[in-house]
Amino acid sequence: MRTPGEFRTAHIPGSYNVPLDTLREHRAELRHHLDDEAVLICRSGARAAQAEQALAEAGLPNLRVLDGGVMAWEAAGGALTRGQERWDLERQVRLIAGGLVTATGIAGIFLPGLHLIGTAVGAGLTFAALTNTCAMGMLLSKLPYNRGPRTDLDTIVAALRGTP
């Protein structure tokens, strides 16, 4: 449920990366390679809950979500496999949203009405909190920095089967 970049930064040993958009698109195919023993994990638990719902709709209603995600696992002293450090999506969203609000607020002094962009960003963040989704995060996840190596269905299925 994490972007390839997030997964490479830190993940629980033995876990497999299935980005949420890939899971949603191929949930019917993935259903045949998962069982009730699967635990869904993301950074904080939000995307894993969305994956749980998508997989339940595809016929896997008894999956579990690691409450609090990788952050809770690490806080509890669980082992992590670490790679190159990257900013997580939440931090990237805060930077972009904060930068837009600040820049349009200042520029709005000289160009009346420009501050409304900051208002729109604030409304988007409020909607993101209420719906537990984030359009800006989804857009940022598409950037090369966050994508990393391509994670296609065949690669995911091979990893789940334990074949190279």
N, C-alpha and C positions, 0 to 999 in steps of 0.2 A: 504494500500500500504506500510505499515511499518512493520518491524519485530515485533513479539510479545514483545520482550524486549524493543524496542523503544516505542511501544504503551503503555506499562505499566509505563514507565518513565514519559510520559506526553502525554495527548490527549485531544481533545476538548470534553467537556461533550456531551453525546448523540451520539457520533460517534461509529462506528463499525470497528473492525480491520479485513481486508481481505488482507493478505500478497500478494504481486504482483505475486509471482510464483503460488499461489493458484488461484488467479483471472485469470491468463492466462490459467491455466489448466482447470478451470471449468467455463469459461466465458459464455458458452452457457446456463448452468444451472442457473447461477447467473442473467442472463439477465431477467429471469422471476420474479425475486424478487426485481428488481430495476426499477425506473422510471425516468422521465426527471427532477425530483426534487433532485436527488442525487448529492452531491458535493463530488468530489474525493479529498482526502487530504493525503499528505505525509509530510515528514520533511521540504522539500524545494520546492516541486512542480514537480521535475523531474520524480519520479516514478509515481506520479498521472497522469502526461501527458502520460506516457507509458500505464497506465491502461486505460485512456480515449481512446487511439488508439485501444487497444485490445477489449474494449467493443463496440466501434464503428464498428469494423469488425464483431462483434457478433450481430449487429442490434440495438445498442443503440447509435445513432449518436449525441444526444443533451445533453450529460452530461456536467457538469461544473467541472473545477479544481480550487481549492483555490490557487490563485496566491501567490507564496512564502511559501505556506504550513503552518505548525504549527509554524515555526519561525516567519513568517509575522503576523500570528494571535496573537502570544504572544507579539510581538513588538507593535501591535496596541492596546494592553491592553485587549485582549480577555481572557476569563476564561479558565483555564486548570485544568484537574484532574491530580494530580501528584502521582507518586508511587516511588519505589526505583530508585535512580539515577543510570544511566548507561552511558557509553560512546556511542555516536551515531556512526553509521557505518562510516561516513565520517572521524571522528576522529580516529577510529580504522585503516582505510585505510592509513591515514597519518602516524600513528605510524609504521605500518608494512612496508610501502613503504620507509619511511625515515630510519628505522632501517636496512632494506636490503641494501639500497644504501650506508649508512655509513659503515656497517660491510664489505660489499664486496669491497668498496673503500679502506678501511684500509688493509683488508686481501690481496687485489690485489698487495700491495707493496711486499708481500712475495711470493705470488702465481700469477705470471703474467697471465692475462686473466680472472681472477676472477671478475675484475671490470666490465666485460661485463654483469654480472647479474644485476648490477645497471643500466646499459644502457637499458637492457630489461625492467626493472621496469619503467624507465622513458618513454620508448616507449609505454608501456601499459597505463600509466597515460595520455599520450598525446592522444592515441586512445580513452580512456575513456572520455576525455573532448570533443573530436570531435564528438563522437557518442552519448554522454550523457548516457553512460552505464558504468558499472564498474564490471569487472569480479572478481576483488579482493573483492569488497563489496558483491557480490553475494555469493562468497565462505565463507566470514566471517559471513554472515547472517545464514549460516547452523550450526555454532558452538552452543553448548548448551547455552552459555552465551547470545546469541542473540535470540534463539528460544523461550524460555519460554514454557508455556503450548501449547500443540498441538492445532492448529487451523485447524479443518477439515471442509469440506463442510457442513455437517449436523449442526455443531455448528454455522457456519456463517449464514446459512439459518434460523435457529431457532431465532438467534438474530435479523435478518432483519424482521422476522415476529412478533417479540416481544413476543415470547413464550420461556419458560424456557427450 
